[in-house]
Amino acid sequence: MDKVKLIVPLMIYLGITLYIAYYNSPRRKKSKDFTNEYFIGNRSMGGFVLAMTVIATYTGASSFLGGPGVAYNLGLGWVLLASIQIPTAFLTLGILGKKLAIISRKINGITINDFLRARYENKWVVIISSVAILVFFMAYMVVQVIGGARLFEVLTGLDYTIGLFIFGFAVIFYTVFGGFKTVAITDAIQGVIMLISSVILFWILKEAGGGMRNIMKTIYEIDPNLLTPTSGGAISKPFIMSFWVLVGVGLLGLPQTTIRCMGFKDTKSLHRAMVIGTFVVGFLMIMMNLIGVMGIAIMPNEHLGDKVIPMLAIRNLSPILLGVFIGGPLAAIMSTVDSLLIQTSSTIVKDIYINYIATEVDDQKLSKISLWTTLIMGVSVFALAYHPPEFIVWLNLFALGGLEAVFMWPILLGLYWKRANSTGALYSMGASLVIYITFTIFKINIYGIHQIVPTIFLGGLVFIIGSYMGKSISDKNLEIFFD
């Protein structure tokens, strides 16, 4: 009976997302411009939806499962570190939003590669960026899928494989048939569910621990270092500085959030999204990681890793509340996977197939190719998640860093530096990719600094040198991007 109370709210939630996908399907509505509708939602997002889809895309399994799991081991120092992510929406939308939206309308661009192609006028820039998107997006999606399946496993008692199948079917179905608009709408709903779920668990745990004062006193008695900014030296100062790059300014190079800058309705929507998004991500990051820290007092001396949050929920929530709570982390995971999946599909169909394989293709054939591509990529991701690693947060950070290494300078300098050209972009993308992967594989650390820091620094230096070595961009191109 308890399992029924748990699963019913979950099934209702999944059913709603599937209905939204069916209702907003471009094929059902017989859209006249399938690619624009399917991949960018006709640029119709308002402020609230824009804010939620940016945040929901960024926050995933790592934010709801991996991060709190690390906070359980390191204490308040990790909460402080996670707070660096608070300006995510403000930085992305404020620095990139307006100009990228204007340019994407000028060039009729619906993918980040449309921007790169128009700006640098070089097919190799597009090919390298497409390969990077496919590789790192796949890794990023696998992380989210593992988190979703583990959540099913721990909270429902179902086998990991069964959870993987149920979760996979839901996400693939509504992404394949609904497209970008469905992804954006469900992201907004999922953002609200994340907020509600985090508040429920925080409040219940606070009462279970006898109030925050008593919880912190208990943690102090266990280990006073858990209440220090560096966790007694476990979090080094160079690593803290690295986080300002990895989950701070480096977020300007994430294609999955940058593409949102192309899909909003007007300037008013942009400004509203900057305020709403900053509040929501700040609330979620502090709340969820603080819950992980509270678990030290409520459930001490456990070795749970990514299962800390699910176990706290199981031991402290009633079946009905547990069924409501599961929607939070599940929403975070689904909203990340659907966004990456639709962008992966657009990379293959729009950036590779249409531009380099079949330049002339009718809308009906294109819709079939898009749906099948999204389906195949979705199934592939869930197949790769069949044998999961132990700590998903580190795989998540690897994929995050890889995307930032490749895209940050071509996007940022492409928007704001007139001298930027294809030579600089190619050199930077290639060098950044090689440096980041080499440093990561061989675990090369310079004074304890994360690999992304030297990668970003050297990538920017190479971009500048390469741009001065290459030919200047044509006046016609500059007029589009800087007039």
N, C-alpha and C positions, 0 to 999 in steps of 0.2 A: 504493500500500500504506500509506503514511504517513497519508493522508487517512482510510483505513478505520479505522486504529488510533485516530484522533482522533474520528471520528464515532460509532463503536460505543458507547463509554461514554456519549456524549451521548444516543444513541437509547434506551439502556437506562434512563437517568435520566428521559427524557420518557415512556417507556412506563410506568414505575412511577407517575408522577404521574397518568397517564390511568387506570390501574387503580384507584388510590385514589379518584379521582373517581367511577368506576363503582360501586365497592364501597360508598361512603358516600352515594350518591345518595338523597335523600329520596323520590324517585319510585319507585326500585327497592325501597326498604324500606316504601313505602306509609305514610309518616308520617301520624299523625292530626292533627298541628298543623304544616302545611307551613311557614308563615311563621316560626314559632319555630325550626324545625329548619333551614330553608334560610338564614335571615338572621342567626341568632345561635347555632346549634349546640346548642340546649337548655341553654345555660349550663353546659357540662360540661368546660371546660378546666382541666387541672391546672397546677401551677406551672411545669414545664418548657415545656409547650406555650404557656402564656400568655406567658412571657418571650420565647420564640423568635418568636411571632407578632407581638408588639409591636415587637421589634427588626427582624425581617425585613420588616415593613410599612414601617418608617421608613427602613431602609437600602435603597437601590436603585441605579439607574444612576449617580446622582451620587456615592454613597459608593465604588463600585467602579471607576468610570471617570472621571467628571468631576472629583471631588475629587483623586485621585492625579495627574490631568493638570495641575491647577493647582499641586499640590505640586512637580511636575517643573519648573515655571517659577519658583516662589517660594521653594522650599526648606523648611527646618525651621520657618519662621514659620507656614506653612500647617498643619503637623502640630499645632503648639501651638493654632492657631485651631480646628482640627477636634476637639481634645480637649474643647472646651466641650460637645460632644454626649454625653459620657460619662454624665451623670446622667439621660439621657432616660427610661429605664425607671423609675428610682427616683423621679423627680419625678412622672411621669404616674400611676404606680400608687400611689405613696405619698400624693399630694395628692388625686387624684380617685377612685382605685380603690374603696375600701371604701364610701364614701358613695354613689357613683354606682351601685354594684352593688346596694346595699340599696334605693335609690329605684327603680331600674329594675324590681326585683321587685315593689315595691309597686304601680307603675303598669302593670306588664306591658309595659314598654317594650323594644323590640328595636332601635331606631335612636336616634341622637342627637337627631333631631327629635321623637321621642316624649317625650324629656326636656324639650325646649324648649316643646313644646305644653302639657304638663302643668304646667310651672313658670310660664309666662307667660300661658297661656290666651288666645292671640291668633294668629289664622291667618296674619297678615302676618309675624310672626316666623318661622313655619314656611316660608312661601313664599320669603322673602328668603334664609333659610339653605339651602333646597333649591336655589335658583338658584345661590347661591355654591358649593355642593358640586358641582353639575353643571359649572359653568364651570371652576373651579380644579382639580377632579379630572380633567377631560378634559385640561387642560394638563399636569398632573402625570403622567398615564398616558402621554401622547404622549412625554414625556421618557424614561420607562422603556422604552417600546417601541423608540424610536430607539436607545437603548443596547443593547438585545438584538439588534436587527438588525445594528448595526455590529459587534457582537461576532462574530456569525456570519460577516459579510463578511471581517473581518480574520483570524480564526483558521482558517476553513475554506477561504477563497478563493472561496466562493460569492458570487453577486451580492447586493447589499443587498436587492433585492426578494424574492429567494428566501428569504433569511434572515428577512425580515419575514413572509413567508407561513408558514414552518415554525414560527417562534416564536409567531405569532398564533394558528395553529390549536391548538397545545398549550395555551396559556394560556386561550383562549376555551372550549375543550372542557371542561377540568377545572373551570373556574369555573362555567360554565353548568350542568353536570350534578351537580357535587358540592356546591355551596353553601358556607356558612360553615365547616362542620366539615371539609370537604376542604381548604379554604383554610388553616385553622389547623393541620391535620396536616402538610400539605405545607410550610407555613411553618417548622414545627419541623425537618423533615428538611432543608430548604433552609438553615436557620441552621447546622446541623452542617456541611453541605457548604461554606458560606462560611468557617467556621473552618479546616477542613482545607485548602481551596484557598489561603487567605492564608498559612498556615504553609508549604505546599509552595513557593510562589513566593518567599517571604522567604528561606527556607533556601537555595534554589538560587542566588538573586541574591547572597546574602552570600558563598557559596563562589566564585561567578564574579568578584566584586569583590575577592577576597583578604581578606575579613573587614571588619568594620564600621570598624575603625581606618583601614584603607587606603582604604575608600570615602569616609569623611569627609575624609581628607587630600586625596584627588583633588578632591572638591567644593570644598574650601578653595582649592586651586590654581586652579580654574576661576573662582570668585567667592566671596570670603569672606563677602559679604553674604547668601549663601544659607544660612548657618549662624547667622544672627542672628534674634531673635524677631520683628523687623519686616521682615525681608528687605531691609535697607538702606533702609527707609522706604517700600518698595513696599506694605506693609500698614500703614496709618495706625492710630494709637491710637484715633481715633473709630470706625473700622471694626471694630477688635477689640472695643470696647465694644458695638457694634451686634450683634455675633455672639452676645453673651450674651443678647440678646433674641430674635434670629431663630432660633437653634438651641439656646437655653437655656430660659428661662422661657416663651417664646412657644410652645413645644411643647405646653403645656397646652391650647392652643386648636386642636389638630389633631384633626378628627373621626375620621380613620382610626385613630389610636391610642387616642383616648378611648373609642371603641365597644368596644375590647377589655376595658375595665373593666366592661362589662355581661355578659361571657360566661364569667367564671371560676367555678369550682366552690365554693370556700370560702376563708376567711381564711388558712388554712395555704398554700393555693396562691398567694394574693396575696403573702404575705411571701417565699415561696421565689422567686417570679418577680422580685421587686424585687432580690434578691441576684444571681440568675443573669443577669438582663437587664443589670444594671450592668456585670458582668464582661465579658459577651459584646460589648456595644456598645463598651466601652473598648478591648478587645482588637482588634476589627475596625477601629475608626477610626484607632488609632495604627498598627496593622500596615499597612493598605492605603495610608495617606498616606505612611508612612515608605518603603514600596516605591517610591512615586512619586519621592521624594527620592533614593533609591538609584539610580534610573534615570539621574540626572544624571551619575553617575560611570561607569556601565556603558554607557550609550548617549548620549553627550554631543552637544550642538549639533544636536538634532533639533527639528522643528516639527510635533509630532504631536497636540497637543490631547488629546481624549478617547481617542485610540488608543495612549497611552503604555503602559498596562497590557497590552493585547493584544500589542503589539509586543515588550515585554519577555518575555512568555510565549513567543511564537513563537521568539525568538532564543535562549532559554536552557533551554527544556523539551523533553524527548523527546516524540514523538507521543502516547504513552500517557499520560504525565504531563500533557501539554497537554489531552488529552481529559478528564482528571480535573479539572484546574484550571478549565476553561471552565464547569464546573458551579457554581463559586463566584459569579462575577458574574451568571451566568444565573439562579441561584437568587435572588440579591438582587433582580434585576429582576422575575422572575416573581412573587415573594412580594409585591412592592409592587403590581404591576398587578392581581393577583387580588383583593387586599383592597379596593383602590379600586373595582374593577369590581363586586364584590358589594355594596358600600355605595352606589354610584351606582344600581344596580338597586333596592335597598331604598328609596332616596330617591324614585324615580319610582313604584314600586309601592305601597309602604307609606305614605309620607308625602303623596303627591299623589293617586294613583289611588284608594286605599281611603278616604282621608279626605275628598276633595273631589269625586270623580267617581262612583264606585260604592261606596257605603257598605256594601252587602250583596252579597257575592260568595262562591260556594262554593269549597271548597279545591281542587277539580279545575281549575276555571277559573283560579283564582289561581296555581296551579303553572305552567300554560301561559303565562300573562301574564308571570310572573317569569322563566321560562326565555327567552322571546322577547325580553324587555326586556334581559336580560343579554347575549344574543347580538347584538342590534342595537347596543348601546352598545360592545361589544367590537369589532365590525367597524368601527364609526365611528372608534374610536381608532386602529386600525391603518391606516385609510385616510388619516387626518390625518398620520400619521407617514411618508407616502410621500416627502415632500420635507423632509428634516431640516435644522435650523439647525446652525451650526458648534459652539458650546459649549453643551452641554446643561445644565451646572451652573448657569448663570445663569437659564435658563428654569425650572429646578427650584426655585431660590431665590425666583423671582417667585411661583410657585404656592404655595409654602410660606408666604410672607409674606401672601398674599391670604387663605388659610384662617385663619391666626392673627389677622389683622385683624378678620375677621367673627365668629369664634367664641370667642376667648379670654375676653372679659368676660362675655358671656351665660352661658357654661358655669361659669366660676370664681365669679363673683358670684351666679349663680343657685343655686349649691350652698351658698355660705357667707354670703350677706348677705340678711337677711330683708326689707329695704326694696326690694330689686331687683324691678322690675316691667316690664311690657311696654313702657311708654313709654321707659324707660331703655334697654331692649334694642333697640328699633326705632331710636331716635336713634343709638345707638352703632354698630349694624351698618351703617346707612346712611352715617353720617359716616365711619366707618373705611374703608368700601369706596371712597367718593369720594376721600378723602384719599390712600389708598394708590395707587390707580390713577393719580390726577393727578400725584402726586409721582414715580411710576415712569415714566410716559410722557414727562413734561417734564424728567426727570432732575434734580429738585430735591433738592439735598443741603444740609443745614444743618450747617456745619462738618465736612463729610465723613462725617456719620452716615448709616447706611442708612435708607431710607424707612420701614422697619417701626417704628423707634423713636418718631418723632413720631406715627405712626399709632396705635400702642398707647397712648401717653400721652394723646393727645387723645381717642381712643375711650373710654378709662376715665373721663376727665373728663366727657365728654358723657353717658356712662351714669349717673354719679352725679347730675348736674344733672337729667337726664330722669326719673330715678327719684323725685326729690323733687317734680318737677312733676306726675307722674302719680298715679293712685289707688293706695292700698296694696293688697297682695295679701290675699285673703280668709283668715280664720282656718282654714277647712277646708284650703286649699292649704298654708298654713304648717305645719299639723299633719302633712301628708304628708311635707314636705321637712325639717322641723326637729324633729319630735318624736322 
